[in-house]
Amino acid sequence: MNFLKLESVMKTYKMGGQDIHALDDVSLEIERGEYLAIMGPSGSGKSTMMNILGFLDIPDKGKYYFNDKDTTGMNESELAYARNRSVGFIFQTFNLLPRETALENVELPMIYSGSSRTQRRKTADKVLDMVNLGHRKHHRPNELSGGERQRVAIARALVNNPDIILADEPTGNLDSKTGDEIMLILDKLNKENKTVILVTHDPEIALHARRVIHIRDGKVTNEEFNT
């Protein structure tokens, strides 16, 4: 059984009266527990691929299978449910709510999934401890360093125990030492059988993954395996 599968996926955007093929007949299979990096220059289609894998967007043509289920016919509420339950997102810009504490930011996905306040608080506490940030849980984002903010974002991504972690340039706004610390967390999550998909332009970050696919002009051009 394929965990994630793109089958002849097309995604086209209109820009300046022209059709831009963000994804052009892309097929890809991803196994459960895999550690995959998607690499490519700006505008290559890697973020569009991530958005489709994370139920943020749907293909214009082709199929996306999740656990052997065709998802391309899902409506907005079904996509939102799948996104909340099955995917944890980590972004380069952290995407934290500035007026909420670290704990409250981590709780957010559980609010959308209907968890009780007691359960939210208990689980958010636990995952903040997992990323060594329990002592900073009552601080707001502007009181945290970049690395601490990214740890909050990782905790938020984990709080609903998702099947997939999607990390879009997760070290892009961090210094190299802090970036290394963040990658160690992602490495550990993969060793615990989380499926981790990185979007990156940095070859050193891609070395953490076991498989690297390269995308250019909306097409997968080649793949390689790290030992």
N, C-alpha and C positions, 0 to 999 in steps of 0.2 A: 504493500500500500504506500502510495506517495503522500507524504505529509503536506507539502505545498507544491503546486504544479501550475505553471503558466503554459498555456498551449496556444501558439500562434497569436499572441496578444498584440493588438494595435492600439495606440493612443495618439490622437492628433489634436493639435491646438491651432486656432486661428491667430496669427500675429501679423499685423500690417497688411491684411488682405491675402496672406499666404498661409498655406497649410504646413505646419511644422510637425513632422512625425517624431514625437517624443519617444515612442516605442514602435518599432517597425518589425512585425512578425517575430516576436520574441517567444521562445520556448525555453523553459527552465524547470528543473526538478530539484527540490530541497528536501532532505531527509530530516526526520525528527531528531533533535539533538545535534544538528550540524552547526558548525561555526563557519560562516560564509562572509566574505568581504566582496562588496560591489565597488569597483573602481572605474573612474572615467573622468574626463575633463568636464568643466562647467558646461551645462547644456547638453550633455551626452544622453540623458534619459535616466540616470541612476536614481534621482529623487522621485521621478514618476513611477519607476518600478517599485520603490519602497512604499509609495503612497498606495499602490494597488495591493501589494502584499499585506499592508496594514489596514485595509478596508477604508482608507481615506478617499479612494477614487475607484472607478470601475473602468474596464477596458471598453473601447469603442467596438472592437471586434476581438474574437478569440475567447478563451475560457480561463478562469482562475479557479482551481480546485483546492479546497482546504479540507484535509482529512477525507479525501475522495468525494467531497460534496462540491458541486458546481455552485459557485457563489455569485456568478455574474448576473443572475436574475434577482438578487436581493434588493429590497427597497431600503429607503433611508433608515428606518427604525431597525431593520435587521442588520444593516451594516454597522450602525451605532452599537448594537448589542454585541456583535462579534468583536468589534474594536475594543470595547470595554472589557469583555471577558477574556479575550484570547491574545491581546497584543499589549506590550508595554513599550512606550516610546521614550527615547532619550534624544534630546535635541542639542545642537551646538550652542544655542542661545538660552538653554535651560528651561525657558517658558514657565517660570514660576510666577504665582500671583504675588505682587510686591507687598500687599497689605496683610497677607496671611503668614503665619509662622511656618517653620519647616514642617511641624507636625500637621498643621491644617492643610498645607499643600499636598502632603503625602496622602492624606485622607480623601482627597477629592475623587479619585476613581471609585472609591467605595461608596461615596454618596450617590453617584450615578448608578451604581449596581444595587442600591437599596439596602445596604448593610445598616445595622443599628449603630447608634452613636457609641455604645460600649464596645462593640466588635471593631468599629473603625479605629477607635483610640488604641485598643489592645494590639491590633495588627500593625498600625502605623508605628507604634512604639517599637515593636519587634523588628520591623524592617529598617528603621533608623539605627537601631543597635547593630544590625547586620552590616551596615555600611559605616560603622564606627562614628555615628553622629548623634547618638542618644543624648549626649551632654549639651547639644546645640538645638534641641527640638523646639524650644520656645523663642528662638531668634528668627527675625524676618530676613528675607533674602539680602537686603542691603547691609545687614550685619554679618554676613557670611562671606568668606573668600570664594573665588571662582570654583576651586576644587570642592569646597563644601556645598556650594549650590548644585554642582553636578552630582554630588552624592545624594542630595535631596531628590534630584530628578530621577536618579537610579532607584531610590527607595519608592518613589511614586510609581515608577514603571513596574515594580515588583509586587505592589500591595495587593493586587487581585490574583496573584499567582498565575500569570499568563503563560501561554504555550510558547510565545515568540517574543524575543526582545529585539526591537528595531532601533538601532543607534545611528543617527545621522550626524557624521562628523563629531563624535562625542568628546574629542579632545581639542577641537578646533580653536577654542577660546582660552586654552589653558597652557601654562608653561610646561616644558618637557617633563619635569619631575612629577608635577601633579597629573599630567596626562598619563604617565606610566602607572601611577597609583589607580587611576580610573580603569585603565586597561586590565590591571590585575584583578579588579572586581569582576569585569566582564569575563575574563578567563575562568575565574572561579565559578561563575554562574553556568558557563558552558560545561565545566567538569561535573556540575550537578545536573546535567542533562537538559538544560535550557537551550532552546534553539536561538542562537545569536546571529543576527544579520547586521553587518556594519556597512554603512555607506561612507567611503573615504576617498580622498585623493592622495593620502600619505602612504607610500609603500611600507614604511616602518610599522604603521598601525595595521596594515593589511597582513603583515607577517604573523600577527596573532591568530588569524583565521587558518583553518585547515584547507579551505578552498577559496580561490580568488577568481572572480569573473570580471572581465573587462568589457565595458560597454562604450560604444562611440556611435554618434549619429543615430541613436535609437536601436542599435543592433548589438548583440553580444558577439564580440570579435574573437575572444579566446578565453580559456580558463587554465588555471594552473593550480597545483597542489603544493602546500608547504609541508615540509617534513619536521 
